[in-house]
Amino acid sequence: MMRQRTLGQGLAVPELGLGCMGMSQSYGTPDDQESIATIHRALDLGVTMLDTADSYGPHSNERLVGMAIKGRRDEVVLATKFGQEFRPDGTRGINGRPEYVRQACDDSLQRLGADHIDLYYQHRIDPDVPVEETWGALSELVSAGKVRFLGISEAAPATVRRAHAVHPVTAGQYEYSLFSRDPEAQLLPLLRELGIGLVCYSPLGRGLLTGTLTADGAFGERDFRRRAPRFQGENLEHNLAIAAHIAELATTKGVTPAQLALAWVLAQGGDVVAIPGTKRRAYLEQNVAATEIVLTPDELRHLDELAPVGAAAGDRYPPEMMARLGQ
């Protein structure tokens, strides 16, 4: 059975969760049948924390997760997010207004076919609404029994502290991997000061750390990476060169590059949980096997040397998406 770790306020979760976004968007053509089978296999393996958001699809990923967990809801730590609003006119924005928070929660519950959400994140911070107002509404959702625990994603450390003063934050969800180590400077110390767990999305560097990408950058039309600076031209070549050295260490240890990268994330502390995304059972099973890998101090030092903070070239997101981070 999957080992458990404890996030803030005593929320016990498996050390490895399942990111569900890619089942509906960003990484090629969806395959709902295989995605549902992957979720079922995850639950069988003890990967019971499922991570989605109302913006994934938009909306279709929550419906997919809802279908997959029908009849198995009691097995799941169900996490979803609000805050990225898709408007009727086709535009997209960030919304943290209290009335929107309440409506977004009700809509997510309906799509998920659930009567409560275990971990409800503010996905992005609305710069036009004080975080205290947003979190006041979130606290009301906890009191109403619609939500058990609250999280925050890609918020600046000062914003996390302000939110936590209104209602305890259980988890901060941030991109964290050997190629995205920015949280180590200020964020991770703050989370530990406040007793907040770190939930790491894209722990495989959006594929960079899997050993499966090539320098031609031939991503499909529906692949988010076509627009991400980290996957373009010289940036991609630079990053793949680093990944090749990491893959050499993985070969020496007798594991896959992806498994080594996951083991590194899990070695960063007992309050750190990874949620690699996949829509295929085979990759899920490989990821689960990574939880049994123990890295020696020498191996951890070697990885730090190969991929120090700031080693990756290029921003994680296109400019318009980067602007929504760190509010």
Secondary structure per residue as TSV (DSSP state, phi and psi in degrees):
chain	resnum	aa	ss	phi	psi
A	1	M	-	360.0	144.2
A	2	M	-	-60.8	133.9
A	3	R	-	-66.9	148.6
A	4	Q	E	-101.9	149.8
A	5	R	E	-129.1	159.0
A	6	T	E	-113.6	122.5
A	7	L	-	-86.5	-169.8
A	8	G	G	-63.3	151.5
A	9	Q	G	60.7	23.1
A	10	G	G	81.0	16.8
A	11	L	-	-76.3	111.8
A	12	A	E	-86.3	129.7
A	13	V	E	-139.3	158.6
A	14	P	E	-66.7	151.0
A	15	E	S	-66.4	-18.3
A	16	L	B	-124.8	121.2
A	17	G	-	-106.0	-172.5
A	18	L	E	-125.3	116.2
A	19	G	E	-79.9	125.6
A	20	C	-	-102.0	-4.6
A	21	M	G	-54.2	-47.8
A	22	G	G	-64.1	-12.0
A	23	M	G	-70.1	-20.4
A	24	S	T	-122.3	-16.0
A	25	Q	S	-162.2	168.5
A	26	S	S	77.6	-26.8
A	27	Y	B	-131.8	58.9
A	28	G	S	92.6	-166.7
A	29	T	-	-79.2	129.1
A	30	P	-	-64.8	150.9
A	31	D	-	-136.4	88.9
A	32	D	H	-59.7	-38.7
A	33	Q	H	-63.1	-47.1
A	34	E	H	-69.1	-34.8
A	35	S	H	-64.1	-44.2
A	36	I	H	-64.9	-40.1
A	37	A	H	-62.7	-35.8
A	38	T	H	-66.9	-41.8
A	39	I	H	-63.4	-42.8
A	40	H	H	-61.9	-42.3
A	41	R	H	-65.1	-38.0
A	42	A	H	-58.5	-47.4
A	43	L	H	-62.5	-38.8
A	44	D	H	-62.8	-31.9
A	45	L	T	-89.4	0.5
A	46	G	T	89.5	6.9
A	47	V	-	-86.3	81.2
A	48	T	-	-99.6	-5.1
A	49	M	E	-92.6	114.2
A	50	L	E	-107.2	129.8
A	51	D	E	-115.1	122.5
A	52	T	-	-137.3	-170.0
A	53	A	-	-164.0	154.1
A	54	D	T	-66.8	-23.5
A	55	S	T	-81.1	-12.9
A	56	Y	T	-75.6	112.1
A	57	G	T	126.7	-59.9
A	58	P	T	-71.5	154.6
A	59	H	T	75.2	-31.4
A	60	S	H	-66.8	-29.1
A	61	N	H	-69.2	-38.5
A	62	E	H	-62.3	-40.9
A	63	R	H	-63.1	-40.9
A	64	L	H	-61.9	-48.0
A	65	V	H	-61.7	-41.6
A	66	G	H	-58.8	-42.5
A	67	M	H	-64.2	-40.9
A	68	A	H	-67.9	-32.6
A	69	I	T	-97.1	3.7
A	70	K	T	-57.9	125.1
A	71	G	T	86.2	-6.9
A	72	R	-	-129.5	17.4
A	73	R	G	-54.9	-36.8
A	74	D	G	-66.9	-16.2
A	75	E	G	-84.8	-12.5
A	76	V	-	-105.6	137.5
A	77	V	E	-93.3	103.4
A	78	L	E	-94.2	117.6
A	79	A	E	-117.8	131.5
A	80	T	E	-142.6	177.2
A	81	K	E	-139.8	159.0
A	82	F	E	-136.0	167.2
A	83	G	-	125.7	-26.7
A	84	Q	E	-95.5	107.0
A	85	E	E	-97.2	129.7
A	86	F	E	-102.8	112.8
A	87	R	-	-85.5	159.4
A	88	P	T	-57.9	-27.5
A	89	D	T	-83.7	4.2
A	90	G	S	93.9	-8.3
A	91	T	-	-81.0	165.9
A	92	R	E	-131.2	140.4
A	93	G	E	-152.6	-177.3
A	94	I	E	-108.2	131.9
A	95	N	-	-134.4	117.7
A	96	G	-	-120.4	16.7
A	97	R	-	-67.6	141.2
A	98	P	H	-53.8	-41.1
A	99	E	H	-66.1	-32.4
A	100	Y	H	-71.5	-38.3
A	101	V	H	-56.7	-47.6
A	102	R	H	-63.6	-44.7
A	103	Q	H	-67.6	-40.5
A	104	A	H	-62.1	-39.8
A	105	C	H	-63.5	-47.3
A	106	D	H	-61.0	-40.6
A	107	D	H	-65.8	-40.9
A	108	S	H	-64.9	-42.5
A	109	L	H	-58.8	-40.6
A	110	Q	H	-65.2	-46.2
A	111	R	H	-65.5	-35.5
A	112	L	H	-80.3	-13.6
A	113	G	T	65.1	36.0
A	114	A	-	-124.2	158.6
A	115	D	S	-100.7	-5.1
A	116	H	-	-158.5	158.1
A	117	I	E	-110.6	132.0
A	118	D	E	-75.0	-40.5
A	119	L	E	-139.2	111.9
A	120	Y	E	-112.4	116.8
A	121	Y	E	-100.3	144.6
A	122	Q	E	-81.2	113.3
A	123	H	-	-70.4	-47.0
A	124	R	S	-140.3	154.2
A	125	I	-	-90.8	130.4
A	126	D	-	-80.8	113.7
A	127	P	T	-68.5	-13.6
A	128	D	T	-97.4	-1.4
A	129	V	S	-127.4	121.6
A	130	P	-	-53.3	135.2
A	131	V	H	-61.3	-26.3
A	132	E	H	-62.3	-35.9
A	133	E	H	-69.4	-43.4
A	134	T	H	-60.9	-44.5
A	135	W	H	-76.5	-22.2
A	136	G	H	-63.1	-42.8
A	137	A	H	-67.0	-38.7
A	138	L	H	-63.9	-39.7
A	139	S	H	-61.4	-36.6
A	140	E	H	-63.4	-36.7
A	141	L	H	-65.0	-36.1
A	142	V	H	-66.0	-45.5
A	143	S	H	-61.7	-32.0
A	144	A	T	-80.6	-7.0
A	145	G	T	83.1	6.5
A	146	K	S	-79.9	-23.8
A	147	V	E	-135.9	141.6
A	148	R	E	-94.1	-48.2
A	149	F	E	-135.0	155.5
A	150	L	E	-116.5	144.4
A	151	G	E	-133.4	172.7
A	152	I	E	-142.2	145.9
A	153	S	E	-128.9	132.9
A	154	E	S	53.3	36.3
A	155	A	-	-96.5	151.3
A	156	A	-	-65.4	150.9
A	157	P	H	-53.0	-41.6
A	158	A	H	-63.3	-34.8
A	159	T	H	-70.0	-38.4
A	160	V	H	-59.7	-44.5
A	161	R	H	-62.3	-41.3
A	162	R	H	-66.2	-42.1
A	163	A	H	-63.3	-42.5
A	164	H	H	-63.7	-28.4
A	165	A	H	-71.0	-22.6
A	166	V	H	-87.1	-46.4
A	167	H	S	-152.2	136.6
A	168	P	-	-54.3	131.9
A	169	V	-	-88.3	128.9
A	170	T	-	-87.7	-39.8
A	171	A	E	-147.0	143.6
A	172	G	E	-108.0	126.7
A	173	Q	E	-104.9	121.3
A	174	Y	E	-142.5	153.5
A	175	E	E	-70.0	126.8
A	176	Y	-	-150.5	123.0
A	177	S	B	-163.4	-179.6
A	178	L	T	-59.5	-22.6
A	179	F	T	-100.4	-2.2
A	180	S	B	-141.2	80.5
A	181	R	-	-106.3	13.2
A	182	D	G	-55.9	-35.6
A	183	P	G	-58.1	-18.5
A	184	E	G	-67.5	-28.3
A	185	A	T	-70.5	-56.9
A	186	Q	T	-121.5	-36.6
A	187	L	H	-69.3	-51.6
A	188	L	H	-61.9	-42.2
A	189	P	H	-58.8	-38.3
A	190	L	H	-67.0	-45.5
A	191	L	H	-57.3	-41.3
A	192	R	H	-70.9	-34.7
A	193	E	H	-60.7	-40.9
A	194	L	H	-91.4	-3.9
A	195	G	T	75.2	36.7
A	196	I	-	-108.1	135.2
A	197	G	E	-80.1	157.6
A	198	L	E	-108.0	122.1
A	199	V	E	-107.0	119.7
A	200	C	E	-100.8	116.1
A	201	Y	E	-96.1	160.3
A	202	S	-	49.9	48.0
A	203	P	T	-69.3	-10.1
A	204	L	T	-103.3	17.7
A	205	G	G	62.6	33.3
A	206	R	G	56.3	36.1
A	207	G	G	101.1	-17.7
A	208	L	T	-60.0	-31.5
A	209	L	T	-96.5	11.4
A	210	T	T	-96.1	-13.5
A	211	G	T	77.9	13.2
A	212	T	-	-107.7	-9.5
A	213	L	-	-91.5	152.8
A	214	T	-	-121.9	163.7
A	215	A	T	-74.1	-7.3
A	216	D	T	-73.8	-14.3
A	217	G	-	59.4	33.1
A	218	A	-	-84.3	70.2
A	219	F	-	-88.4	147.8
A	220	G	-	-68.8	167.1
A	221	E	T	-58.3	-31.7
A	222	R	T	-94.5	11.6
A	223	D	B	-95.9	121.4
A	224	F	G	-53.8	-32.9
A	225	R	G	-67.1	-15.4
A	226	R	G	-59.1	-26.4
A	227	R	T	-108.8	-6.3
A	228	A	-	-84.7	125.1
A	229	P	G	-55.0	-31.8
A	230	R	G	-63.8	-17.8
A	231	F	G	-112.0	20.6
A	232	Q	S	-113.7	136.2
A	233	G	H	46.3	-125.8
A	234	E	H	-64.7	-31.7
A	235	N	H	-59.5	-46.5
A	236	L	H	-63.1	-43.2
A	237	E	H	-60.6	-44.8
A	238	H	H	-59.7	-46.1
A	239	N	H	-69.3	-37.9
A	240	L	H	-67.2	-30.6
A	241	A	H	-64.9	-41.8
A	242	I	H	-64.0	-44.7
A	243	A	H	-60.7	-32.8
A	244	A	H	-65.0	-37.6
A	245	H	H	-68.2	-38.5
A	246	I	H	-63.9	-39.0
A	247	A	H	-64.3	-34.3
A	248	E	H	-63.2	-41.7
A	249	L	H	-64.8	-39.4
A	250	A	H	-60.9	-43.1
A	251	T	H	-61.7	-41.9
A	252	T	H	-60.4	-35.9
A	253	K	H	-85.3	-11.9
A	254	G	T	80.7	29.8
A	255	V	S	-129.8	170.7
A	256	T	-	-81.5	158.5
A	257	P	H	-56.8	-39.7
A	258	A	H	-63.8	-41.4
A	259	Q	H	-64.8	-39.6
A	260	L	H	-63.6	-42.6
A	261	A	H	-64.2	-40.2
A	262	L	H	-66.9	-41.9
A	263	A	H	-61.2	-36.0
A	264	W	H	-63.7	-45.5
A	265	V	H	-59.2	-47.5
A	266	L	H	-66.7	-21.9
A	267	A	T	-80.6	-2.9
A	268	Q	T	-81.4	-4.1
A	269	G	-	149.3	153.9
A	270	G	T	-71.5	-6.5
A	271	D	T	-103.0	14.5
A	272	V	E	-112.8	129.8
A	273	V	E	-127.2	140.6
A	274	A	E	-108.6	142.4
A	275	I	-	-127.2	66.5
A	276	P	-	-60.4	141.4
A	277	G	B	-95.9	139.2
A	278	T	-	-157.6	155.8
A	279	K	S	-120.2	17.2
A	280	R	-	-130.8	135.9
A	281	R	H	-60.8	-38.3
A	282	A	H	-61.1	-44.1
A	283	Y	H	-69.6	-36.6
A	284	L	H	-57.2	-47.2
A	285	E	H	-64.7	-37.5
A	286	Q	H	-64.0	-41.0
A	287	N	H	-63.4	-42.5
A	288	V	H	-60.7	-37.8
A	289	A	H	-62.9	-24.1
A	290	A	G	-65.3	-23.3
A	291	T	G	-68.6	-13.7
A	292	E	G	-94.1	-2.9
A	293	I	-	-84.2	130.5
A	294	V	-	-110.6	123.4
A	295	L	-	-94.7	133.6
A	296	T	-	-77.4	161.7
A	297	P	H	-56.1	-37.1
A	298	D	H	-65.9	-40.4
A	299	E	H	-65.7	-40.3
A	300	L	H	-63.9	-41.1
A	301	R	H	-63.9	-41.1
A	302	H	H	-61.6	-42.9
A	303	L	H	-65.1	-37.4
A	304	D	H	-62.1	-36.4
A	305	E	H	-71.9	-37.8
A	306	L	H	-72.2	-36.2
A	307	A	S	-136.1	68.7
A	308	P	-	-69.7	171.6
A	309	V	T	-55.2	130.2
A	310	G	T	84.0	8.3
A	311	A	-	-69.4	-33.9
A	312	A	S	-72.1	142.5
A	313	A	-	-97.3	137.6
A	314	G	S	93.5	146.7
A	315	D	-	-68.0	156.9
A	316	R	S	-70.6	-31.1
A	317	Y	S	-131.0	161.2
A	318	P	-	-60.5	161.6
A	319	P	H	-53.8	-43.5
A	320	E	H	-66.6	-27.2
A	321	M	H	-84.2	-35.1
A	322	M	H	-60.1	-31.9
A	323	A	T	-65.1	-20.1
A	324	R	T	-87.9	-3.9
A	325	L	S	-94.3	155.4
A	326	G	-	67.8	27.5
A	327	Q	-	-76.3	360.0
